[in-house]
Amino acid sequence: MQVICSWCRGEGRVGFVGEKAPLGDRRETHSICLEHLQAVQAGWTACQRDTGLSGVSVDMAKAHPSRIRRAVRSVMRLCVGLRGLARKTRG
């Protein structure tokens, strides 16, 4: 399979990252190239500085998976509830 950077493809570039098994399969799968990975990490670091969350890291999700799952479920319930409320108010 050909590994393509989704970000590069969105910019109109080829974005070929490499290949992975099964090598005979010519379909594409998506990933992120080193250039865009560094840009995303820099943006994340800047966001942490701007919001005062410098102690928060991606590794926290690995350290506290149950808390992360609980937070995600809460946000999903909120979104579903708001969507239902919006439908009711529209008629």
PyMOL Python script that loads the backbone (N, CA, C, O; Angstrom):
from pymol import cmd

cmd.read_pdbstr("""\
ATOM      1  N   MET A   1       0.840  -1.179   0.000  1.00  0.00           N
ATOM      2  CA  MET A   1       0.000   0.000   0.000  1.00  0.00           C
ATOM      3  C   MET A   1       0.884   1.240   0.000  1.00  0.00           C
ATOM      4  O   MET A   1       1.957   1.262   0.602  1.00  0.00           O
ATOM      5  N   GLN A   2       0.414   2.250  -0.677  1.00  0.00           N
ATOM      6  CA  GLN A   2       1.136   3.515  -0.691  1.00  0.00           C
ATOM      7  C   GLN A   2       0.647   4.375   0.469  1.00  0.00           C
ATOM      8  O   GLN A   2      -0.558   4.533   0.669  1.00  0.00           O
ATOM      9  N   VAL A   3       1.590   4.930   1.234  1.00  0.00           N
ATOM     10  CA  VAL A   3       1.259   5.806   2.350  1.00  0.00           C
ATOM     11  C   VAL A   3       1.372   7.246   1.857  1.00  0.00           C
ATOM     12  O   VAL A   3       2.426   7.674   1.387  1.00  0.00           O
ATOM     13  N   ILE A   4       0.279   7.981   1.970  1.00  0.00           N
ATOM     14  CA  ILE A   4       0.186   9.347   1.466  1.00  0.00           C
ATOM     15  C   ILE A   4      -0.089  10.291   2.632  1.00  0.00           C
ATOM     16  O   ILE A   4      -0.898   9.979   3.506  1.00  0.00           O
ATOM     17  N   CYS A   5       0.584  11.450   2.651  1.00  0.00           N
ATOM     18  CA  CYS A   5       0.323  12.474   3.665  1.00  0.00           C
ATOM     19  C   CYS A   5      -0.972  13.205   3.300  1.00  0.00           C
ATOM     20  O   CYS A   5      -1.067  13.820   2.237  1.00  0.00           O
ATOM     21  N   SER A   6      -1.948  13.133   4.176  1.00  0.00           N
ATOM     22  CA  SER A   6      -3.240  13.783   3.930  1.00  0.00           C
ATOM     23  C   SER A   6      -3.094  15.297   3.829  1.00  0.00           C
ATOM     24  O   SER A   6      -3.788  15.939   3.040  1.00  0.00           O
ATOM     25  N   TRP A   7      -2.208  15.860   4.614  1.00  0.00           N
ATOM     26  CA  TRP A   7      -2.013  17.313   4.622  1.00  0.00           C
ATOM     27  C   TRP A   7      -1.411  17.770   3.296  1.00  0.00           C
ATOM     28  O   TRP A   7      -1.851  18.762   2.714  1.00  0.00           O
ATOM     29  N   CYS A   8      -0.400  17.038   2.822  1.00  0.00           N
ATOM     30  CA  CYS A   8       0.218  17.377   1.528  1.00  0.00           C
ATOM     31  C   CYS A   8      -0.817  17.280   0.415  1.00  0.00           C
ATOM     32  O   CYS A   8      -0.897  18.158  -0.444  1.00  0.00           O
ATOM     33  N   ARG A   9      -1.601  16.222   0.433  1.00  0.00           N
ATOM     34  CA  ARG A   9      -2.618  16.017  -0.593  1.00  0.00           C
ATOM     35  C   ARG A   9      -3.616  17.164  -0.589  1.00  0.00           C
ATOM     36  O   ARG A   9      -4.067  17.609  -1.645  1.00  0.00           O
ATOM     37  N   GLY A  10      -3.961  17.643   0.602  1.00  0.00           N
ATOM     38  CA  GLY A  10      -4.870  18.782   0.712  1.00  0.00           C
ATOM     39  C   GLY A  10      -4.290  20.060   0.131  1.00  0.00           C
ATOM     40  O   GLY A  10      -5.028  20.950  -0.291  1.00  0.00           O
ATOM     41  N   GLU A  11      -2.957  20.148   0.112  1.00  0.00           N
ATOM     42  CA  GLU A  11      -2.275  21.316  -0.458  1.00  0.00           C
ATOM     43  C   GLU A  11      -2.012  21.145  -1.947  1.00  0.00           C
ATOM     44  O   GLU A  11      -1.435  22.028  -2.582  1.00  0.00           O
ATOM     45  N   GLY A  12      -2.429  20.020  -2.505  1.00  0.00           N
ATOM     46  CA  GLY A  12      -2.237  19.782  -3.930  1.00  0.00           C
ATOM     47  C   GLY A  12      -0.906  19.142  -4.279  1.00  0.00           C
ATOM     48  O   GLY A  12      -0.565  19.032  -5.456  1.00  0.00           O
ATOM     49  N   ARG A  13      -0.150  18.719  -3.276  1.00  0.00           N
ATOM     50  CA  ARG A  13       1.125  18.059  -3.532  1.00  0.00           C
ATOM     51  C   ARG A  13       0.914  16.549  -3.562  1.00  0.00           C
ATOM     52  O   ARG A  13      -0.139  16.056  -3.158  1.00  0.00           O
ATOM     53  N   VAL A  14       1.910  15.826  -4.037  1.00  0.00           N
ATOM     54  CA  VAL A  14       1.813  14.364  -4.134  1.00  0.00           C
ATOM     55  C   VAL A  14       1.725  13.754  -2.743  1.00  0.00           C
ATOM     56  O   VAL A  14       0.830  12.949  -2.483  1.00  0.00           O
ATOM     57  N   GLY A  15       2.623  14.114  -1.853  1.00  0.00           N
ATOM     58  CA  GLY A  15       2.568  13.669  -0.471  1.00  0.00           C
ATOM     59  C   GLY A  15       2.925  12.220  -0.236  1.00  0.00           C
ATOM     60  O   GLY A  15       2.462  11.629   0.739  1.00  0.00           O
ATOM     61  N   PHE A  16       3.733  11.629  -1.097  1.00  0.00           N
ATOM     62  CA  PHE A  16       4.112  10.224  -0.927  1.00  0.00           C
ATOM     63  C   PHE A  16       5.047  10.096   0.273  1.00  0.00           C
ATOM     64  O   PHE A  16       6.107  10.721   0.301  1.00  0.00           O
ATOM     65  N   VAL A  17       4.660   9.287   1.268  1.00  0.00           N
ATOM     66  CA  VAL A  17       5.461   9.084   2.475  1.00  0.00           C
ATOM     67  C   VAL A  17       6.268   7.800   2.374  1.00  0.00           C
ATOM     68  O   VAL A  17       7.423   7.764   2.797  1.00  0.00           O
ATOM     69  N   GLY A  18       5.682   6.749   1.823  1.00  0.00           N
ATOM     70  CA  GLY A  18       6.362   5.467   1.713  1.00  0.00           C
ATOM     71  C   GLY A  18       5.383   4.362   1.365  1.00  0.00           C
ATOM     72  O   GLY A  18       4.280   4.618   0.882  1.00  0.00           O
ATOM     73  N   GLU A  19       5.801   3.130   1.619  1.00  0.00           N
ATOM     74  CA  GLU A  19       4.944   1.972   1.373  1.00  0.00           C
ATOM     75  C   GLU A  19       4.893   1.111   2.617  1.00  0.00           C
ATOM     76  O   GLU A  19       5.796   1.140   3.452  1.00  0.00           O
ATOM     77  N   LYS A  20       3.824   0.345   2.725  1.00  0.00           N
ATOM     78  CA  LYS A  20       3.703  -0.615   3.818  1.00  0.00           C
ATOM     79  C   LYS A  20       3.029  -1.871   3.291  1.00  0.00           C
ATOM     80  O   LYS A  20       2.434  -1.864   2.213  1.00  0.00           O
ATOM     81  N   ALA A  21       3.123  -2.929   4.045  1.00  0.00           N
ATOM     82  CA  ALA A  21       2.556  -4.213   3.638  1.00  0.00           C
ATOM     83  C   ALA A  21       1.037  -4.105   3.570  1.00  0.00           C
ATOM     84  O   ALA A  21       0.447  -3.365   4.358  1.00  0.00           O
ATOM     85  N   PRO A  22       0.405  -4.795   2.683  1.00  0.00           N
ATOM     86  CA  PRO A  22       0.923  -5.674   1.636  1.00  0.00           C
ATOM     87  C   PRO A  22       1.434  -4.854   0.445  1.00  0.00           C
ATOM     88  O   PRO A  22       0.723  -4.001  -0.087  1.00  0.00           O
ATOM     89  N   LEU A  23       2.651  -5.120   0.046  1.00  0.00           N
ATOM     90  CA  LEU A  23       3.311  -4.333  -0.988  1.00  0.00           C
ATOM     91  C   LEU A  23       2.663  -4.481  -2.359  1.00  0.00           C
ATOM     92  O   LEU A  23       2.767  -3.570  -3.180  1.00  0.00           O
ATOM     93  N   GLY A  24       2.000  -5.596  -2.630  1.00  0.00           N
ATOM     94  CA  GLY A  24       1.341  -5.802  -3.918  1.00  0.00           C
ATOM     95  C   GLY A  24       0.047  -5.016  -4.061  1.00  0.00           C
ATOM     96  O   GLY A  24      -0.454  -4.851  -5.173  1.00  0.00           O
ATOM     97  N   ASP A  25      -0.498  -4.533  -2.960  1.00  0.00           N
ATOM     98  CA  ASP A  25      -1.748  -3.777  -2.958  1.00  0.00           C
ATOM     99  C   ASP A  25      -1.432  -2.327  -3.320  1.00  0.00           C
ATOM    100  O   ASP A  25      -0.671  -1.677  -2.604  1.00  0.00           O
ATOM    101  N   ARG A  26      -1.989  -1.808  -4.398  1.00  0.00           N
ATOM    102  CA  ARG A  26      -1.671  -0.456  -4.875  1.00  0.00           C
ATOM    103  C   ARG A  26      -2.616   0.611  -4.314  1.00  0.00           C
ATOM    104  O   ARG A  26      -2.542   1.771  -4.720  1.00  0.00           O
ATOM    105  N   ARG A  27      -3.490   0.240  -3.397  1.00  0.00           N
ATOM    106  CA  ARG A  27      -4.376   1.245  -2.805  1.00  0.00           C
ATOM    107  C   ARG A  27      -3.578   2.217  -1.938  1.00  0.00           C
ATOM    108  O   ARG A  27      -2.412   1.973  -1.626  1.00  0.00           O
ATOM    109  N   GLU A  28      -4.218   3.317  -1.555  1.00  0.00           N
ATOM    110  CA  GLU A  28      -3.569   4.320  -0.718  1.00  0.00           C
ATOM    111  C   GLU A  28      -4.091   4.244   0.705  1.00  0.00           C
ATOM    112  O   GLU A  28      -5.259   3.929   0.937  1.00  0.00           O
ATOM    113  N   THR A  29      -3.221   4.533   1.645  1.00  0.00           N
ATOM    114  CA  THR A  29      -3.605   4.745   3.030  1.00  0.00           C
ATOM    115  C   THR A  29      -2.991   6.072   3.435  1.00  0.00           C
ATOM    116  O   THR A  29      -2.029   6.524   2.814  1.00  0.00           O
ATOM    117  N   HIS A  30      -3.524   6.692   4.449  1.00  0.00           N
ATOM    118  CA  HIS A  30      -3.096   8.045   4.783  1.00  0.00           C
ATOM    119  C   HIS A  30      -2.343   8.105   6.100  1.00  0.00           C
ATOM    120  O   HIS A  30      -2.572   7.313   7.015  1.00  0.00           O
ATOM    121  N   SER A  31      -1.442   9.065   6.163  1.00  0.00           N
ATOM    122  CA  SER A  31      -0.624   9.311   7.338  1.00  0.00           C
ATOM    123  C   SER A  31      -0.275  10.791   7.334  1.00  0.00           C
ATOM    124  O   SER A  31      -0.985  11.599   6.734  1.00  0.00           O
ATOM    125  N   ILE A  32       0.811  11.145   7.998  1.00  0.00           N
ATOM    126  CA  ILE A  32       1.278  12.528   8.015  1.00  0.00           C
ATOM    127  C   ILE A  32       2.785  12.516   7.819  1.00  0.00           C
ATOM    128  O   ILE A  32       3.489  11.698   8.411  1.00  0.00           O
ATOM    129  N   CYS A  33       3.276  13.424   6.990  1.00  0.00           N
ATOM    130  CA  CYS A  33       4.717  13.478   6.715  1.00  0.00           C
ATOM    131  C   CYS A  33       5.429  14.200   7.862  1.00  0.00           C
ATOM    132  O   CYS A  33       4.787  14.824   8.707  1.00  0.00           O
ATOM    133  N   LEU A  34       6.744  14.108   7.881  1.00  0.00           N
ATOM    134  CA  LEU A  34       7.545  14.712   8.939  1.00  0.00           C
ATOM    135  C   LEU A  34       7.361  16.229   8.978  1.00  0.00           C
ATOM    136  O   LEU A  34       7.270  16.817  10.056  1.00  0.00           O
ATOM    137  N   GLU A  35       7.307  16.856   7.816  1.00  0.00           N
ATOM    138  CA  GLU A  35       7.144  18.317   7.746  1.00  0.00           C
ATOM    139  C   GLU A  35       5.849  18.759   8.427  1.00  0.00           C
ATOM    140  O   GLU A  35       5.854  19.688   9.235  1.00  0.00           O
ATOM    141  N   HIS A  36       4.748  18.096   8.101  1.00  0.00           N
ATOM    142  CA  HIS A  36       3.465  18.481   8.684  1.00  0.00           C
ATOM    143  C   HIS A  36       3.357  18.046  10.145  1.00  0.00           C
ATOM    144  O   HIS A  36       2.704  18.721  10.940  1.00  0.00           O
ATOM    145  N   LEU A  37       3.982  16.940  10.504  1.00  0.00           N
ATOM    146  CA  LEU A  37       3.995  16.513  11.899  1.00  0.00           C
ATOM    147  C   LEU A  37       4.666  17.569  12.764  1.00  0.00           C
ATOM    148  O   LEU A  37       4.164  17.915  13.833  1.00  0.00           O
ATOM    149  N   GLN A  38       5.803  18.081  12.298  1.00  0.00           N
ATOM    150  CA  GLN A  38       6.506  19.124  13.046  1.00  0.00           C
ATOM    151  C   GLN A  38       5.666  20.393  13.135  1.00  0.00           C
ATOM    152  O   GLN A  38       5.670  21.065  14.166  1.00  0.00           O
ATOM    153  N   ALA A  39       4.947  20.727  12.066  1.00  0.00           N
ATOM    154  CA  ALA A  39       4.083  21.913  12.079  1.00  0.00           C
ATOM    155  C   ALA A  39       2.941  21.744  13.079  1.00  0.00           C
ATOM    156  O   ALA A  39       2.603  22.686  13.797  1.00  0.00           O
ATOM    157  N   VAL A  40       2.349  20.561  13.130  1.00  0.00           N
ATOM    158  CA  VAL A  40       1.259  20.296  14.069  1.00  0.00           C
ATOM    159  C   VAL A  40       1.778  20.352  15.502  1.00  0.00           C
ATOM    160  O   VAL A  40       1.130  20.928  16.376  1.00  0.00           O
ATOM    161  N   GLN A  41       2.946  19.755  15.747  1.00  0.00           N
ATOM    162  CA  GLN A  41       3.526  19.787  17.089  1.00  0.00           C
ATOM    163  C   GLN A  41       3.857  21.215  17.512  1.00  0.00           C
ATOM    164  O   GLN A  41       3.651  21.581  18.669  1.00  0.00           O
ATOM    165  N   ALA A  42       4.367  22.024  16.585  1.00  0.00           N
ATOM    166  CA  ALA A  42       4.671  23.423  16.896  1.00  0.00           C
ATOM    167  C   ALA A  42       3.390  24.188  17.219  1.00  0.00           C
ATOM    168  O   ALA A  42       3.366  25.007  18.137  1.00  0.00           O
ATOM    169  N   GLY A  43       2.333  23.920  16.465  1.00  0.00           N
ATOM    170  CA  GLY A  43       1.047  24.552  16.736  1.00  0.00           C
ATOM    171  C   GLY A  43       0.486  24.142  18.081  1.00  0.00           C
ATOM    172  O   GLY A  43      -0.079  24.967  18.800  1.00  0.00           O
ATOM    173  N   TRP A  44       0.636  22.878  18.424  1.00  0.00           N
ATOM    174  CA  TRP A  44       0.168  22.367  19.710  1.00  0.00           C
ATOM    175  C   TRP A  44       0.929  23.041  20.845  1.00  0.00           C
ATOM    176  O   TRP A  44       0.334  23.439  21.846  1.00  0.00           O
ATOM    177  N   THR A  45       2.243  23.170  20.689  1.00  0.00           N
ATOM    178  CA  THR A  45       3.069  23.809  21.710  1.00  0.00           C
ATOM    179  C   THR A  45       2.675  25.274  21.871  1.00  0.00           C
ATOM    180  O   THR A  45       2.566  25.769  22.993  1.00  0.00           O
ATOM    181  N   ALA A  46       2.461  25.967  20.758  1.00  0.00           N
ATOM    182  CA  ALA A  46       2.049  27.372  20.813  1.00  0.00           C
ATOM    183  C   ALA A  46       0.686  27.512  21.484  1.00  0.00           C
ATOM    184  O   ALA A  46       0.467  28.441  22.260  1.00  0.00           O
ATOM    185  N   CYS A  47      -0.218  26.602  21.189  1.00  0.00           N
ATOM    186  CA  CYS A  47      -1.549  26.622  21.790  1.00  0.00           C
ATOM    187  C   CYS A  47      -1.457  26.408  23.295  1.00  0.00           C
ATOM    188  O   CYS A  47      -2.160  27.065  24.063  1.00  0.00           O
ATOM    189  N   GLN A  48      -0.598  25.497  23.713  1.00  0.00           N
ATOM    190  CA  GLN A  48      -0.407  25.252  25.141  1.00  0.00           C
ATOM    191  C   GLN A  48       0.096  26.508  25.836  1.00  0.00           C
ATOM    192  O   GLN A  48      -0.371  26.852  26.921  1.00  0.00           O
ATOM    193  N   ARG A  49       1.051  27.195  25.209  1.00  0.00           N
ATOM    194  CA  ARG A  49       1.591  28.430  25.790  1.00  0.00           C
ATOM    195  C   ARG A  49       0.509  29.501  25.871  1.00  0.00           C
ATOM    196  O   ARG A  49       0.371  30.173  26.893  1.00  0.00           O
ATOM    197  N   ASP A  50      -0.258  29.659  24.795  1.00  0.00           N
ATOM    198  CA  ASP A  50      -1.269  30.715  24.724  1.00  0.00           C
ATOM    199  C   ASP A  50      -2.408  30.499  25.710  1.00  0.00           C
ATOM    200  O   ASP A  50      -2.956  31.462  26.245  1.00  0.00           O
ATOM    201  N   THR A  51      -2.766  29.250  25.951  1.00  0.00           N
ATOM    202  CA  THR A  51      -3.897  28.954  26.833  1.00  0.00           C
ATOM    203  C   THR A  51      -3.479  28.682  28.265  1.00  0.00           C
ATOM    204  O   THR A  51      -4.329  28.501  29.137  1.00  0.00           O
ATOM    205  N   GLY A  52      -2.182  28.652  28.518  1.00  0.00           N
ATOM    206  CA  GLY A  52      -1.704  28.384  29.869  1.00  0.00           C
ATOM    207  C   GLY A  52      -1.772  26.922  30.250  1.00  0.00           C
ATOM    208  O   GLY A  52      -1.745  26.596  31.437  1.00  0.00           O
ATOM    209  N   LEU A  53      -1.858  26.039  29.284  1.00  0.00           N
ATOM    210  CA  LEU A  53      -1.920  24.605  29.552  1.00  0.00           C
ATOM    211  C   LEU A  53      -0.579  23.941  29.279  1.00  0.00           C
ATOM    212  O   LEU A  53      -0.523  22.850  28.712  1.00  0.00           O
ATOM    213  N   SER A  54       0.491  24.597  29.680  1.00  0.00           N
ATOM    214  CA  SER A  54       1.814  24.067  29.352  1.00  0.00           C
ATOM    215  C   SER A  54       2.090  22.725  30.020  1.00  0.00           C
ATOM    216  O   SER A  54       2.967  21.988  29.569  1.00  0.00           O
ATOM    217  N   GLY A  55       1.365  22.394  31.081  1.00  0.00           N
ATOM    218  CA  GLY A  55       1.570  21.111  31.739  1.00  0.00           C
ATOM    219  C   GLY A  55       0.825  19.968  31.076  1.00  0.00           C
ATOM    220  O   GLY A  55       1.003  18.810  31.454  1.00  0.00           O
ATOM    221  N   VAL A  56      -0.008  20.279  30.093  1.00  0.00           N
ATOM    222  CA  VAL A  56      -0.804  19.265  29.408  1.00  0.00           C
ATOM    223  C   VAL A  56      -0.016  18.732  28.227  1.00  0.00           C
ATOM    224  O   VAL A  56       0.560  19.502  27.458  1.00  0.00           O
ATOM    225  N   SER A  57       0.010  17.418  28.081  1.00  0.00           N
ATOM    226  CA  SER A  57       0.727  16.831  26.953  1.00  0.00           C
ATOM    227  C   SER A  57      -0.086  15.696  26.360  1.00  0.00           C
ATOM    228  O   SER A  57      -1.049  15.216  26.958  1.00  0.00           O
ATOM    229  N   VAL A  58       0.314  15.285  25.192  1.00  0.00           N
ATOM    230  CA  VAL A  58      -0.347  14.167  24.534  1.00  0.00           C
ATOM    231  C   VAL A  58      -0.167  12.899  25.358  1.00  0.00           C
ATOM    232  O   VAL A  58      -1.019  12.012  25.324  1.00  0.00           O
ATOM    233  N   ASP A  59       0.934  12.807  26.097  1.00  0.00           N
ATOM    234  CA  ASP A  59       1.204  11.626  26.914  1.00  0.00           C
ATOM    235  C   ASP A  59       0.196  11.462  28.043  1.00  0.00           C
ATOM    236  O   ASP A  59       0.051  10.365  28.582  1.00  0.00           O
ATOM    237  N   MET A  60      -0.503  12.533  28.409  1.00  0.00           N
ATOM    238  CA  MET A  60      -1.506  12.414  29.468  1.00  0.00           C
ATOM    239  C   MET A  60      -2.620  11.465  29.058  1.00  0.00           C
ATOM    240  O   MET A  60      -3.190  10.772  29.901  1.00  0.00           O
ATOM    241  N   ALA A  61      -2.931  11.431  27.774  1.00  0.00           N
ATOM    242  CA  ALA A  61      -3.971  10.518  27.293  1.00  0.00           C
ATOM    243  C   ALA A  61      -3.553   9.076  27.519  1.00  0.00           C
ATOM    244  O   ALA A  61      -4.394   8.223  27.804  1.00  0.00           O
ATOM    245  N   LYS A  62      -2.274   8.799  27.396  1.00  0.00           N
ATOM    246  CA  LYS A  62      -1.775   7.451  27.638  1.00  0.00           C
ATOM    247  C   LYS A  62      -1.749   7.146  29.127  1.00  0.00           C
ATOM    248  O   LYS A  62      -1.996   6.010  29.533  1.00  0.00           O
ATOM    249  N   ALA A  63      -1.452   8.152  29.945  1.00  0.00           N
ATOM    250  CA  ALA A  63      -1.342   7.945  31.385  1.00  0.00           C
ATOM    251  C   ALA A  63      -2.708   7.820  32.054  1.00  0.00           C
ATOM    252  O   ALA A  63      -2.835   7.122  33.060  1.00  0.00           O
ATOM    253  N   HIS A  64      -3.728   8.480  31.515  1.00  0.00           N
ATOM    254  CA  HIS A  64      -5.056   8.489  32.125  1.00  0.00           C
ATOM    255  C   HIS A  64      -6.133   8.140  31.099  1.00  0.00           C
ATOM    256  O   HIS A  64      -7.001   8.968  30.824  1.00  0.00           O
ATOM    257  N   PRO A  65      -6.096   6.943  30.531  1.00  0.00           N
ATOM    258  CA  PRO A  65      -7.054   6.618  29.465  1.00  0.00           C
ATOM    259  C   PRO A  65      -8.505   6.624  29.928  1.00  0.00           C
ATOM    260  O   PRO A  65      -9.386   7.000  29.155  1.00  0.00           O
ATOM    261  N   SER A  66      -8.781   6.219  31.166  1.00  0.00           N
ATOM    262  CA  SER A  66     -10.174   6.187  31.617  1.00  0.00           C
ATOM    263  C   SER A  66     -10.731   7.599  31.746  1.00  0.00           C
ATOM    264  O   SER A  66     -11.899   7.830  31.433  1.00  0.00           O
ATOM    265  N   ARG A  67      -9.921   8.537  32.197  1.00  0.00           N
ATOM    266  CA  ARG A  67     -10.371   9.926  32.293  1.00  0.00           C
ATOM    267  C   ARG A  67     -10.641  10.503  30.908  1.00  0.00           C
ATOM    268  O   ARG A  67     -11.617  11.224  30.700  1.00  0.00           O
ATOM    269  N   ILE A  68      -9.773  10.180  29.978  1.00  0.00           N
ATOM    270  CA  ILE A  68      -9.945  10.682  28.616  1.00  0.00           C
ATOM    271  C   ILE A  68     -11.227  10.118  28.014  1.00  0.00           C
ATOM    272  O   ILE A  68     -12.006  10.853  27.407  1.00  0.00           O
ATOM    273  N   ARG A  69     -11.451   8.803  28.181  1.00  0.00           N
ATOM    274  CA  ARG A  69     -12.674   8.188  27.649  1.00  0.00           C
ATOM    275  C   ARG A  69     -13.918   8.833  28.251  1.00  0.00           C
ATOM    276  O   ARG A  69     -14.888   9.112  27.546  1.00  0.00           O
ATOM    277  N   ARG A  70     -13.881   9.067  29.559  1.00  0.00           N
ATOM    278  CA  ARG A  70     -15.014   9.684  30.236  1.00  0.00           C
ATOM    279  C   ARG A  70     -15.275  11.094  29.695  1.00  0.00           C
ATOM    280  O   ARG A  70     -16.423  11.472  29.464  1.00  0.00           O
ATOM    281  N   ALA A  71     -14.218  11.856  29.497  1.00  0.00           N
ATOM    282  CA  ALA A  71     -14.365  13.214  28.969  1.00  0.00           C
ATOM    283  C   ALA A  71     -14.922  13.193  27.549  1.00  0.00           C
ATOM    284  O   ALA A  71     -15.781  14.004  27.203  1.00  0.00           O
ATOM    285  N   VAL A  72     -14.435  12.272  26.732  1.00  0.00           N
ATOM    286  CA  VAL A  72     -14.919  12.172  25.353  1.00  0.00           C
ATOM    287  C   VAL A  72     -16.393  11.795  25.338  1.00  0.00           C
ATOM    288  O   VAL A  72     -17.169  12.360  24.568  1.00  0.00           O
ATOM    289  N   ARG A  73     -16.787  10.843  26.184  1.00  0.00           N
ATOM    290  CA  ARG A  73     -18.201  10.459  26.251  1.00  0.00           C
ATOM    291  C   ARG A  73     -19.073  11.639  26.676  1.00  0.00           C
ATOM    292  O   ARG A  73     -20.162  11.836  26.137  1.00  0.00           O
ATOM    293  N   SER A  74     -18.590  12.424  27.644  1.00  0.00           N
ATOM    294  CA  SER A  74     -19.355  13.586  28.100  1.00  0.00           C
ATOM    295  C   SER A  74     -19.537  14.600  26.984  1.00  0.00           C
ATOM    296  O   SER A  74     -20.629  15.137  26.799  1.00  0.00           O
ATOM    297  N   VAL A  75     -18.481  14.861  26.250  1.00  0.00           N
ATOM    298  CA  VAL A  75     -18.558  15.816  25.141  1.00  0.00           C
ATOM    299  C   VAL A  75     -19.496  15.294  24.064  1.00  0.00           C
ATOM    300  O   VAL A  75     -20.270  16.061  23.492  1.00  0.00           O
ATOM    301  N   MET A  76     -19.435  13.994  23.780  1.00  0.00           N
ATOM    302  CA  MET A  76     -20.315  13.418  22.761  1.00  0.00           C
ATOM    303  C   MET A  76     -21.775  13.531  23.186  1.00  0.00           C
ATOM    304  O   MET A  76     -22.635  13.870  22.372  1.00  0.00           O
ATOM    305  N   ARG A  77     -22.059  13.247  24.460  1.00  0.00           N
ATOM    306  CA  ARG A  77     -23.438  13.371  24.947  1.00  0.00           C
ATOM    307  C   ARG A  77     -23.922  14.810  24.832  1.00  0.00           C
ATOM    308  O   ARG A  77     -25.065  15.061  24.450  1.00  0.00           O
ATOM    309  N   LEU A  78     -23.045  15.752  25.166  1.00  0.00           N
ATOM    310  CA  LEU A  78     -23.403  17.160  25.061  1.00  0.00           C
ATOM    311  C   LEU A  78     -23.727  17.527  23.617  1.00  0.00           C
ATOM    312  O   LEU A  78     -24.724  18.200  23.356  1.00  0.00           O
ATOM    313  N   CYS A  79     -22.898  17.092  22.688  1.00  0.00           N
ATOM    314  CA  CYS A  79     -23.126  17.398  21.267  1.00  0.00           C
ATOM    315  C   CYS A  79     -24.428  16.793  20.769  1.00  0.00           C
ATOM    316  O   CYS A  79     -25.190  17.447  20.057  1.00  0.00           O
ATOM    317  N   VAL A  80     -24.683  15.546  21.140  1.00  0.00           N
ATOM    318  CA  VAL A  80     -25.923  14.887  20.723  1.00  0.00           C
ATOM    319  C   VAL A  80     -27.119  15.608  21.327  1.00  0.00           C
ATOM    320  O   VAL A  80     -28.129  15.811  20.653  1.00  0.00           O
ATOM    321  N   GLY A  81     -27.012  15.994  22.583  1.00  0.00           N
ATOM    322  CA  GLY A  81     -28.097  16.721  23.234  1.00  0.00           C
ATOM    323  C   GLY A  81     -28.362  18.068  22.591  1.00  0.00           C
ATOM    324  O   GLY A  81     -29.515  18.449  22.390  1.00  0.00           O
ATOM    325  N   LEU A  82     -27.299  18.789  22.267  1.00  0.00           N
ATOM    326  CA  LEU A  82     -27.457  20.090  21.618  1.00  0.00           C
ATOM    327  C   LEU A  82     -28.050  19.951  20.224  1.00  0.00           C
ATOM    328  O   LEU A  82     -28.856  20.780  19.800  1.00  0.00           O
ATOM    329  N   ARG A  83     -27.651  18.902  19.513  1.00  0.00           N
ATOM    330  CA  ARG A  83     -28.203  18.679  18.175  1.00  0.00           C
ATOM    331  C   ARG A  83     -29.702  18.389  18.274  1.00  0.00           C
ATOM    332  O   ARG A  83     -30.492  18.900  17.481  1.00  0.00           O
ATOM    333  N   GLY A  84     -30.087  17.566  19.252  1.00  0.00           N
ATOM    334  CA  GLY A  84     -31.505  17.274  19.449  1.00  0.00           C
ATOM    335  C   GLY A  84     -32.296  18.512  19.831  1.00  0.00           C
ATOM    336  O   GLY A  84     -33.416  18.709  19.362  1.00  0.00           O
ATOM    337  N   LEU A  85     -31.714  19.342  20.681  1.00  0.00           N
ATOM    338  CA  LEU A  85     -32.369  20.584  21.078  1.00  0.00           C
ATOM    339  C   LEU A  85     -32.532  21.517  19.883  1.00  0.00           C
ATOM    340  O   LEU A  85     -33.570  22.162  19.733  1.00  0.00           O
ATOM    341  N   ALA A  86     -31.517  21.590  19.039  1.00  0.00           N
ATOM    342  CA  ALA A  86     -31.589  22.446  17.845  1.00  0.00           C
ATOM    343  C   ALA A  86     -32.690  21.967  16.906  1.00  0.00           C
ATOM    344  O   ALA A  86     -33.406  22.783  16.325  1.00  0.00           O
ATOM    345  N   ARG A  87     -32.833  20.656  16.753  1.00  0.00           N
ATOM    346  CA  ARG A  87     -33.894  20.115  15.891  1.00  0.00           C
ATOM    347  C   ARG A  87     -35.273  20.476  16.442  1.00  0.00           C
ATOM    348  O   ARG A  87     -36.174  20.845  15.689  1.00  0.00           O
ATOM    349  N   LYS A  88     -35.428  20.367  17.759  1.00  0.00           N
ATOM    350  CA  LYS A  88     -36.724  20.669  18.372  1.00  0.00           C
ATOM    351  C   LYS A  88     -37.077  22.140  18.221  1.00  0.00           C
ATOM    352  O   LYS A  88     -38.237  22.478  17.986  1.00  0.00           O
ATOM    353  N   THR A  89     -36.091  23.015  18.352  1.00  0.00           N
ATOM    354  CA  THR A  89     -36.384  24.445  18.266  1.00  0.00           C
ATOM    355  C   THR A  89     -36.660  24.888  16.839  1.00  0.00           C
ATOM    356  O   THR A  89     -37.373  25.867  16.619  1.00  0.00           O
ATOM    357  N   ARG A  90     -36.096  24.168  15.857  1.00  0.00           N
ATOM    358  CA  ARG A  90     -36.352  24.509  14.449  1.00  0.00           C
ATOM    359  C   ARG A  90     -37.739  24.073  14.004  1.00  0.00           C
ATOM    360  O   ARG A  90     -38.282  24.577  13.021  1.00  0.00           O
ATOM    361  N   GLY A  91     -38.287  23.146  14.731  1.00  0.00           N
ATOM    362  CA  GLY A  91     -39.641  22.760  14.355  1.00  0.00           C
ATOM    363  C   GLY A  91     -39.732  21.384  13.981  1.00  0.00           C
ATOM    364  O   GLY A  91     -40.814  20.908  13.637  1.00  0.00           O
TER     365      GLY A  91
END
""", "prot")
cmd.dss("prot")
cmd.show_as("cartoon", "prot")
cmd.util.cbc("prot")
cmd.orient("prot")
